[in-house]
Amino acid sequence: MEGLGLVVCGEAAPFSTALRSLVNNPRYSDVCFMVGQERQEVFAHRCLLACRCSFFQRLLGSEPGPRVPSPVVLSTVPAEAFLAVLEFLYTNSVKLHRHSVLEVLTAAVEYGLEELRELCLEFVVKVLDVELVCEALQVAVTFGLGPLQERCIAFIEAHSQEALRTRGFLELSAPALLPLLRSDKLSVDEAELVRAARSWARVGAVSWGWGSARALKELQAAGTRRAGGGLGSGLAFAGGAGAACGRGGGPGGERAETGLVGSSRAERPGRAEPEGAVHPGGADRGGVEVSRPAERG
C-alpha cells in the first residue's frame, strides 16, 4: 500500500521574482486598466487577479462568457497605489512608502484585501509623524479603523501645536475633527485651539460642503463639552466677530493665512467625494469606468 505523500517546496525567492516580473508587463497580459486621474496604462492578468481578490473576480467576471471590455478605468486610485496592490497580489509582498501608504491602505480596504490592510496599518504606525497624522486620522475615520484612529488622536494630543498647523488638519472632515476637539488631553492652550478651529471653519469646512456659520456652530457645541467649556466660549465670540469683520470669515468665505506646514495633494486618501461626482474619461478611451466601492463610516 502506497504511503502518504509529502509536500516539498522549492525556493520561494525565484518564484516571487518571476511573478514580480509580470506586474504591469504587457507580455501575456489579457486586461488593461487606465488608472488615476492621469489615466496611466497598467497591464495585468485576469486569472491571477480573480483568484487573489474577490473584488477583481466580480469586476472581471468569474464565469465563461462575455468579459468586461478592456481597458477598465479606475480613476479614483493613484497609479502608484494600484501598482503596489498588484505587487502584493502577484507576490504576497509589497514595498511601502511613507508618501503613498495611505493611498495603498485605502485601496486595500476598498478591495477587501485584509492582509494588505494590516501590513499598511503596521507601516503607518511606524512612520506616523506630524505631517502624516491628520491624513491618517481621516482615513481611519472614513473606513472605521478604530485602533488607527486611537493612535492618531493620541499622537495629536502629544504634538498638538504642530499638528493643528498642518494642512491635513484643515482638510479633516467634521466627523474626524469634532471628537478630537472634545479631547481634554490636547497639549495646546485654548487660544491656539480657537484659532485652529476658526481656520478649519473658514477653509476646511467649505471643502466638505459646510458654510462657515454652520461650522462655527458645530465647533462651539463640541467645545462646550470640553472641561471648562473655554473652546465653546471662544468660538462663540469668534463667530460673532468673524461675521462682522473677521479676516476670511466674510460671506465670500475667503481663505485666511494660516501658517500651514506641509504640502497639499490633489486628492486626499479616504476623503469622500461630493455626491453625484462624475469621473470623466472612460468612454473616450473605449474603456469602462469603474466607480469606487462604497465607503464606510
C-alpha positions as CSV (number, residue, x, y, z in Angstrom):
1,M,0.0,0.0,0.0
2,E,1.4,3.3,-1.1
3,G,2.3,5.7,1.8
4,L,1.1,9.2,2.3
5,G,2.5,11.8,0.0
6,L,4.8,14.6,1.2
7,V,4.6,18.1,0.1
8,V,8.1,19.5,-0.7
9,C,8.7,23.2,-1.5
10,G,11.2,24.8,-3.8
11,E,12.9,28.1,-3.0
12,A,10.4,31.0,-2.6
13,A,12.6,33.8,-3.8
14,P,12.9,32.8,-7.5
15,F,9.2,32.1,-7.6
16,S,8.4,35.6,-6.2
17,T,10.9,37.2,-8.5
18,A,9.3,35.5,-11.6
19,L,5.8,36.6,-10.6
20,R,7.0,40.2,-9.8
21,S,8.3,40.4,-13.4
22,L,4.8,40.1,-14.6
23,V,3.5,43.1,-12.7
24,N,2.5,45.7,-15.3
25,N,4.0,43.6,-18.0
26,P,2.1,43.6,-21.3
27,R,3.5,40.1,-22.2
28,Y,0.7,37.6,-21.8
29,S,-1.5,40.3,-20.3
30,D,-5.2,40.0,-21.0
31,V,-6.6,43.0,-19.2
32,C,-5.6,46.7,-19.2
33,F,-6.5,49.3,-16.6
34,M,-6.5,53.1,-17.0
35,V,-5.6,54.2,-13.6
36,G,-5.7,57.5,-11.7
37,Q,-6.5,61.0,-13.0
38,E,-3.7,60.7,-15.4
39,R,-5.2,57.5,-16.9
40,Q,-1.9,55.6,-16.7
41,E,-2.0,52.4,-18.6
42,V,-1.4,49.3,-16.4
43,F,-1.3,45.7,-17.6
44,A,-2.4,42.7,-15.6
45,H,-3.6,39.1,-15.9
46,R,-7.3,38.3,-15.2
47,C,-6.8,34.8,-13.8
48,L,-4.3,35.9,-11.2
49,L,-6.3,38.9,-10.1
50,A,-9.6,36.9,-9.9
51,C,-8.1,34.1,-7.8
52,R,-6.4,36.5,-5.4
53,C,-9.1,39.1,-4.9
54,S,-12.9,38.8,-4.8
55,F,-13.2,42.5,-5.9
56,F,-11.5,41.7,-9.2
57,Q,-13.3,38.4,-9.5
58,R,-16.6,40.3,-9.5
59,L,-15.2,43.1,-11.7
60,L,-13.6,40.8,-14.4
61,G,-16.2,38.0,-14.3
62,S,-15.7,34.5,-12.9
63,E,-17.9,32.6,-15.4
64,P,-17.1,31.9,-19.0
65,G,-18.8,34.3,-21.4
66,P,-18.6,38.0,-22.4
67,R,-15.9,39.8,-20.4
68,V,-15.6,43.3,-19.2
69,P,-14.2,45.4,-22.1
70,S,-10.6,46.5,-21.7
71,P,-9.3,48.9,-20.7
72,V,-11.0,49.2,-17.4
73,V,-10.9,52.8,-16.0
74,L,-10.1,53.1,-12.3
75,S,-9.8,56.9,-11.9
76,T,-10.0,57.2,-8.1
77,V,-6.9,55.1,-7.2
78,P,-3.5,56.7,-7.9
79,A,-1.3,54.7,-10.2
80,E,1.5,54.2,-7.6
81,A,-1.0,52.7,-5.1
82,F,-2.6,50.5,-7.7
83,L,0.8,49.1,-8.7
84,A,1.5,48.4,-5.1
85,V,-1.8,46.4,-4.8
86,L,-0.8,44.4,-7.9
87,E,2.7,43.7,-6.5
88,F,1.0,42.3,-3.4
89,L,-1.5,40.2,-5.4
90,Y,1.3,38.8,-7.5
91,T,3.9,38.2,-4.9
92,N,2.2,38.4,-1.4
93,S,4.7,41.1,-0.5
94,V,4.9,44.8,-1.2
95,K,7.3,47.7,-0.8
96,L,5.5,50.5,1.1
97,H,6.5,54.2,1.1
98,R,5.5,56.9,3.6
99,H,4.2,59.3,0.9
100,S,1.8,56.7,-0.6
101,V,1.0,54.3,2.1
102,L,-2.4,55.9,2.9
103,E,-3.5,55.5,-0.7
104,V,-2.4,51.9,-0.6
105,L,-4.3,51.4,2.6
106,T,-7.4,53.0,1.1
107,A,-7.2,50.7,-1.9
108,A,-6.7,47.6,0.4
109,V,-9.8,48.5,2.4
110,E,-11.9,49.1,-0.7
111,Y,-10.7,45.9,-2.5
112,G,-11.2,43.8,0.6
113,L,-7.5,42.8,1.0
114,E,-7.3,42.3,4.7
115,E,-3.7,41.1,4.8
116,L,-2.5,44.1,2.8
117,R,-4.6,46.4,5.0
118,E,-2.9,45.0,8.1
119,L,0.6,45.5,6.6
120,C,-0.3,49.1,5.7
121,L,-1.6,49.8,9.2
122,E,1.6,48.4,10.8
123,F,3.7,50.6,8.5
124,V,1.6,53.7,9.1
125,V,2.1,53.4,12.9
126,K,5.9,53.1,12.3
127,V,6.2,56.2,10.2
128,L,3.5,58.3,11.8
129,D,4.6,62.0,12.2
130,V,3.2,65.5,12.4
131,E,2.6,65.9,8.7
132,L,1.0,62.5,8.2
133,V,-1.1,62.1,11.3
134,C,-4.2,64.1,10.3
135,E,-4.4,62.4,6.9
136,A,-4.1,59.1,8.7
137,L,-6.8,60.1,11.1
138,Q,-9.1,60.9,8.2
139,V,-8.6,57.5,6.6
140,A,-9.2,55.8,9.9
141,V,-12.5,57.7,10.5
142,T,-13.7,57.1,6.9
143,F,-13.2,53.4,7.0
144,G,-13.8,52.7,10.7
145,L,-10.3,51.7,11.6
146,G,-10.6,52.1,15.3
147,P,-7.1,51.3,16.5
148,L,-5.5,53.6,14.0
149,Q,-7.9,56.4,14.9
150,E,-6.9,56.0,18.6
151,R,-3.2,56.0,17.7
152,C,-3.7,59.2,15.6
153,I,-5.6,61.0,18.3
154,A,-3.0,60.1,20.9
155,F,-0.3,61.3,18.7
156,I,-2.1,64.6,18.0
157,E,-2.7,65.0,21.8
158,A,1.1,64.8,22.3
159,H,2.0,67.0,19.4
160,S,-1.0,69.3,19.3
161,Q,0.6,72.6,18.5
162,E,2.5,71.2,15.4
163,A,-0.4,69.0,14.2
164,L,-3.0,71.8,14.3
165,R,-0.9,73.9,11.9
166,T,-0.7,71.3,9.1
167,R,-2.8,71.4,6.0
168,G,-4.0,67.9,6.9
169,F,-5.8,69.3,10.0
170,L,-7.7,71.8,7.8
171,E,-8.8,69.0,5.4
172,L,-10.3,66.9,8.2
173,S,-14.0,66.1,7.9
174,A,-16.3,67.1,10.7
175,P,-16.7,63.5,12.0
176,A,-12.9,63.3,12.3
177,L,-12.4,66.8,13.8
178,L,-15.2,67.2,16.3
179,P,-14.3,64.2,18.6
180,L,-10.7,65.5,18.5
181,L,-11.7,68.9,19.7
182,R,-13.6,67.4,22.6
183,S,-10.3,65.9,24.0
184,D,-9.0,67.3,27.2
185,K,-5.6,66.0,26.5
186,L,-4.6,68.3,23.7
187,S,-1.2,69.9,24.6
188,V,-2.2,73.4,23.4
189,D,-3.8,76.4,25.1
190,E,-7.4,77.4,24.4
191,A,-6.5,80.5,22.4
192,E,-4.4,78.4,19.9
193,L,-7.2,75.8,19.7
194,V,-9.7,78.5,19.0
195,R,-7.5,79.9,16.1
196,A,-7.1,76.4,14.7
197,A,-10.9,75.7,14.8
198,R,-11.7,79.1,13.2
199,S,-9.2,78.3,10.4
200,W,-10.9,75.0,9.8
201,A,-14.3,76.7,9.7
202,R,-13.1,79.1,7.1
203,V,-11.1,76.7,4.9
204,G,-11.7,73.1,5.6
205,A,-15.4,73.1,6.3
206,V,-16.2,74.7,3.0
207,S,-14.5,71.9,1.0
208,W,-16.8,69.4,2.8
209,G,-19.9,71.4,1.8
210,W,-20.3,73.3,5.1
211,G,-20.8,77.0,5.5
212,S,-18.6,78.9,8.0
213,A,-21.6,79.7,10.2
214,R,-22.7,76.1,10.5
215,A,-19.1,75.0,11.1
216,L,-18.7,77.5,13.9
217,K,-21.9,76.4,15.5
218,E,-20.9,72.7,15.4
219,L,-17.4,73.6,16.7
220,Q,-18.9,75.7,19.5
221,A,-21.1,72.7,20.6
222,A,-18.1,70.4,20.6
223,G,-16.1,73.0,22.5
224,T,-18.6,73.3,25.3
225,R,-18.3,69.6,26.0
226,R,-14.6,70.1,26.9
227,A,-13.7,70.6,30.5
228,G,-14.4,74.3,31.4
229,G,-16.1,75.0,28.0
230,G,-13.4,77.5,27.1
231,L,-13.3,76.5,23.4
232,G,-17.0,76.8,23.1
233,S,-17.0,80.3,24.6
234,G,-14.0,81.4,22.4
235,L,-15.8,80.1,19.3
236,A,-19.0,81.9,20.2
237,F,-17.1,85.1,20.3
238,A,-15.1,84.3,17.2
239,G,-18.3,83.5,15.3
240,G,-19.8,87.0,16.1
241,A,-16.6,88.8,15.3
242,G,-16.0,86.8,12.2
243,A,-19.4,87.5,10.8
244,A,-18.8,91.2,11.3
245,C,-15.2,91.8,10.3
246,G,-13.1,88.6,10.8
247,R,-10.4,88.1,8.2
248,G,-11.5,85.2,5.9
249,G,-14.8,84.9,7.7
250,G,-17.0,87.1,5.4
251,P,-19.7,85.9,3.2
252,G,-17.2,85.2,0.4
253,G,-15.5,82.6,2.5
254,E,-12.0,83.9,1.7
255,R,-9.1,81.7,2.8
256,A,-7.1,83.1,5.7
257,E,-3.4,83.0,6.1
258,T,-3.0,80.1,8.5
259,G,0.7,79.5,8.7
260,L,0.3,75.9,7.4
261,V,3.2,73.5,7.1
262,G,3.3,70.7,4.6
263,S,2.1,70.5,1.0
264,S,-1.4,69.7,-0.3
265,R,-2.1,66.8,-2.6
266,A,-4.7,66.9,-5.4
267,E,-6.7,64.2,-3.7
268,R,-6.5,63.1,-0.1
269,P,-6.8,59.4,0.6
270,G,-10.0,58.3,2.2
271,R,-11.8,61.5,1.5
272,A,-15.4,61.1,0.4
273,E,-16.2,62.6,-2.9
274,P,-19.1,65.1,-3.4
275,E,-22.4,63.4,-4.0
276,G,-23.0,63.0,-7.7
277,A,-19.3,63.4,-8.7
278,V,-18.5,62.2,-12.2
279,H,-15.3,60.6,-13.2
280,P,-14.8,61.6,-16.9
281,G,-12.6,59.9,-19.4
282,G,-13.9,56.3,-19.5
283,A,-15.7,56.4,-22.8
284,D,-13.2,58.4,-24.8
285,R,-10.6,55.6,-24.5
286,G,-13.1,52.9,-25.2
287,G,-13.0,51.7,-21.6
288,V,-15.4,51.1,-18.8
289,E,-15.4,53.4,-15.8
290,V,-15.5,51.6,-12.5
291,S,-16.5,53.7,-9.6
292,R,-15.0,53.5,-6.1
293,P,-16.7,50.9,-3.8
294,A,-19.0,52.5,-1.2
295,E,-17.0,54.0,1.6
296,R,-17.8,53.1,5.2
297,G,-18.0,55.4,8.2
